[in-house]
Amino acid sequence: MRSPLRWPNNARTAVLVSVLLETWADGRSPTYFPRTTPLKAGARDVAGIQWSEYGGKEGIWRLMRIIERNDLRATGFCNGLSAERYPDAISQMVRAGHDIAAHGYAQSEYLHEMDAPRQRQAIHQTLDALEGVSGKRPIGWLTPVYGGDASTPDLLAEAGIKWHCDILDSSSPRIDTRPSGNMVGIPWSEFVDNRVLRSSPRDYFDVYKGTFDFLHKEEPMGMMHIGIHAHFGGRPLVAAAFHEILQYLRGFDDVWLTTCGELAEWAGAQDPAALSYKARFFDL
C-alpha cells in the first residue's frame, strides 16, 4: 500500500483563487448580462460592450485590492487582447506577485471554429501579447468557454504550455499526456460568479463555503478552485461575497492557499498514479 499523498506542509485542503480578465473583439460583447429584454437581431449592443469593458476599467482593480487585503496571490487568466487594451492592469498583477496565465486571444473567438494552423496562430498570438506586457511568457492556459477541440491540447503542449485548466473529468490535478509533451491538468471552478448574475450574490459565498466545509471535513487533500470574472464579480454586489469567502478561508491554518502555477509544479513532481480520487481513498 502506497503512503497517502499530502499537500505541502501537510495542509488538509488546497484552495486556488483565479481571476478572469476577458476582452471581446471590437463591436462584440458577452452573450448575456442583466438586461432581460433582447435587442433586435443585428443591433449594435452598446450597453453590452460597456458591460464587458467594466472588467478592465474597474473590476480587475477592485478584485486585486480585495485579494491584497486578504494577503493572497491569485492566478490571472487574461485574453491576449486584454494585454493590448489594459496593459496597466496586467503590469499591476505582475507587481503584486500574481501568476499570469493565458485565456485565448479574444473572448469572442472560439478555438473549435479554427483549423489546427489557425489555432496554433491564435495560441502564439495570445502568448506573445501577454509576454510583451508581463515580461514572462505564460506557461498556463484556460480555453475560453471550454471551446477547444481534439487537437487543442497537443497544440498547447507544443507551444510550451505546462499546465491548463481545461479538464472536466477530475476534481484533482492529473497528468495530461500528449504527443508534444506532458501537462498538468487542473480542474476549473464549477460555480463562477456569472451563475449568480440574475439571482443572489449570497449564493456565491454559500456554494464555496459549503464546498470547502465538506472537503475540509470529509476529504483530506481535497482541492477547491474559486473563479471570478473581472466584469461580473468585480462589481460591488458580487465582490462583497468574494471578499467574505476569502476572509472565511483565511481563518483556517491547515489550508494551502496557492496559485495554479505552484500547484501544477507540485503535482508534476508526484507519482501520477497517486493523484486520482480512487488512489487517495481506495486501496485497490
Phi, psi and omega in degrees: 000128181287154176293140181296139180286145180224147173294162176307146181058024178058029177298146182277325184223139174258138178232128175252141175240121183231136181244134179255122175252098188252145182221135181262152177297162182308131178081357181253160183203170178303154181284349179205153171197192190298346179301137180252349178250116183291149173283164176294148180304134178090351180289143176284122186270083182297319180294319177297322177295316176301317180302316183292330183283346179302323184302313182280331183278324183222315188303316182296327180290320178296316181295320177299320179296317179296316180297318179296319181294338176263010175055047182238166168239147184234174170253127177259112176270114189235135169295152173300324179294333175296322178296326181283325183268330184230056182298329180294325179293317180291321177299320179293322176300319179296314180299327181279356176090013179279150172289143171248119179239161186268148183221043183077169183282307178228147183291344180266005178250130184246126184298326184293347177271359183250149171284173186300316179298321179290322175300314180302317179297316181295321179297313181290324176299320179295311182296321179298315182296317181289321178296323181297331181264318186276340182084002181216134181285126181297145174242006178243154187209146168221121182284130178305136178049029185050036191265040176267182173228191186296336182273344187300311184303318181290327175295325177294314179299320179299326183277000177097009177290131182256340177209153178212163181244037182264003184278141181234008185248017181202149173256009176232157176297150177215166178270127180256104185269123181229158180305326182272359178142167179271145172230157171269128175264127182243128179299140176271170180290143177260005180210079179273174192295334181293347177289341180255012185302320183246020176233236182241128175302340177298332178300326181298312178295314186297318181296313182290322177296314180297318179296313180298314182301319178296309182298316184295325181276320193255337189227091175305140183066031171285163182224135176233134182245114178267122179243142180209137179268141179294327183273341173264290187287348177284356177274149188306323187294328176265326180302328179298318179290324176298313178301319183294319181290325177295318177299320179298314182294328180294346180280358180251132181264002179243035179243132176268098176273106192223183177253164178300320181297317179294317180295321179296320179298318178295312184296325181293342180265001182264166172293117183305328182290343183267355187275337188287161176299316180301316181292328182285331189237354181230128179271080183249000000 
